[in-house]
């Protein structure tokens, strides 16, 4: 799994747990809905750490909590 896919998967899971939709996540985070939908788009490769931080703030979690999951620990090295 690529890093971007892991980030998207984590946000989707957190939204499901909190019972919110991408639009609501955008509103809670102070970002535009298009930013959230762009992140969810499989054709987009990168997501900025600033965007991740804002979305975490909207969900009421820290970056540490966001990244402290086995799916991030098990990612393959990006260096080829």
Secondary structure, 3 states (H helix, E strand, C coil): CCHHHHHHHHHHHHHHHHCCCHHHHHHHHCCCHHHHHHHHCCCCCCCCHHHHHHHHHHHCCCHHHHHCCHHHHCCCCCCC
